[in-house]
Amino acid sequence: MSSFFNYFFIIVALVAGMMIPTQGAINTKLASYVESPVTAAFISFLVGTIALFFYLLIAETPLSNFTNSKNAPIIDRIFVTGKNWKKLFEIKVKPK
């Protein structure tokens, strides 16, 4: 049975690797329809966010997991939850 899972995960990894250029092609086509790569990126992220939200509902993920993010290191909160962008900007722009 272990051999089956090894092959299964190899196939999943290969398919996931093939999806990366596919996503780029889809974004390029979408950008040509909406005539803006920024709008295409927004639509792509919005659709992904909505899909993840429905996954959270289906998987019955408790919302208490989100409140635990305040205990995460600052770098995780900056890039994962989008908090403290002003601090990040001040650190990079202002000289010492």
C-alpha positions in Angstrom: 0.0 0.0 0.0 2.9 2.3 0.7 4.1 2.0 -2.9 0.7 3.2 -4.1 1.0 6.4 -2.1 4.5 7.0 -3.3 3.4 6.8 -7.0 0.2 8.8 -6.2 2.2 11.7 -4.7 4.7 11.7 -7.5 1.8 12.0 -10.0 0.2 14.8 -7.9 3.6 16.7 -7.9 3.9 16.3 -11.7 0.4 17.5 -12.3 1.0 20.5 -10.0 4.2 21.3 -11.8 2.4 21.3 -15.1 -0.2 23.7 -13.8 2.3 26.5 -13.2 2.7 27.4 -16.9 -1.0 26.8 -17.4 -1.8 29.5 -14.8 0.5 31.9 -16.6 -1.3 31.3 -19.9 -4.7 31.7 -18.3 -3.6 35.0 -16.7 -2.3 36.2 -20.0 -5.5 35.4 -21.8 -7.6 37.0 -19.1 -5.4 40.1 -19.3 -6.1 40.4 -23.0 -9.9 40.2 -22.3 -9.9 42.8 -19.6 -7.1 44.9 -21.2 -5.1 45.2 -18.0 -2.7 42.7 -16.4 -3.4 44.3 -12.9 -7.2 43.7 -13.3 -6.5 40.2 -14.5 -4.3 39.5 -11.4 -7.1 41.0 -9.2 -9.7 38.7 -10.7 -7.4 35.7 -10.4 -6.7 36.4 -6.7 -10.4 37.1 -6.0 -11.5 33.8 -7.6 -8.8 32.0 -5.6 -9.8 33.7 -2.4 -13.5 32.8 -2.9 -12.5 29.2 -3.7 -10.4 29.0 -0.5 -13.3 30.5 1.5 -15.6 27.8 0.3 -13.0 25.1 1.0 -12.8 26.5 4.6 -16.6 26.1 4.9 -16.6 22.6 3.5 -13.6 21.5 5.6 -15.2 23.0 8.7 -12.1 24.8 9.7 -12.6 26.5 13.1 -12.3 30.3 12.9 -10.3 30.2 16.1 -7.3 29.2 13.9 -7.4 32.7 12.5 -7.2 34.4 15.9 -4.1 32.4 16.7 -2.3 34.2 13.9 -1.6 37.1 16.3 1.0 34.8 18.0 2.9 34.3 14.8 6.3 36.0 14.2 6.1 39.4 12.6 7.5 38.3 9.3 4.7 35.8 8.9 2.1 38.4 9.7 3.5 40.8 7.2 3.5 38.4 4.2 0.7 36.0 5.2 -2.0 38.1 6.7 -1.1 41.4 5.2 -0.7 43.2 8.5 2.0 45.9 9.2 2.6 47.0 5.7 3.2 50.5 6.9 6.0 49.3 9.2 7.5 47.3 6.4 7.5 50.4 4.1 9.0 52.6 6.8 11.8 50.1 7.5 12.8 49.9 3.8 12.5 53.5 2.9 13.8 55.5 5.9 17.5 55.6 6.4 18.9 55.1 9.9 
